[in-house]
Amino acid sequence: MHARITQVRILPGKVQQFAAAVDALLPAARKQAGFRGLFILRGGEDDKPEATLISIWESLADLRASEGNMFYYEGLSNLFTFCDGYPLMHEEEILAGEFTPQHSSVHAVKQSG
């Protein structure tokens, strides 16, 4: 399995809109061949929020094939309107890991900001 790691700075006061854009992106992501999941980690200070997006793919070929899907990238483009600067993106191979959610999916946490 492989992961695309994307790091962004969220514009101050835009965390809720960013979370809504993540929710809007998920249906397009689920339609991608080899897509296995998406995690959004929030960090940074309240006045300088940051996020790390980790998308999980069955293979490197699936990950790279997703880059050619315009619907998926339109969703990412919308997501990035709530970000400051350019995202940092890279690929990594997943050597080991396990995630057993209590529910079938984890939804974006709505926070003030």
ABEGO torsion letter per residue (X at the ends): XBBBBBBBBBBBGAAAAAAAAAAAAAAAAAABBGBAEBBBBBBEBAABBBBBBBBBBABAAAAAAAAABAAAAAAAAAAAAABBEBBBBBBBBBABEBBBBABABBBBBBBBX
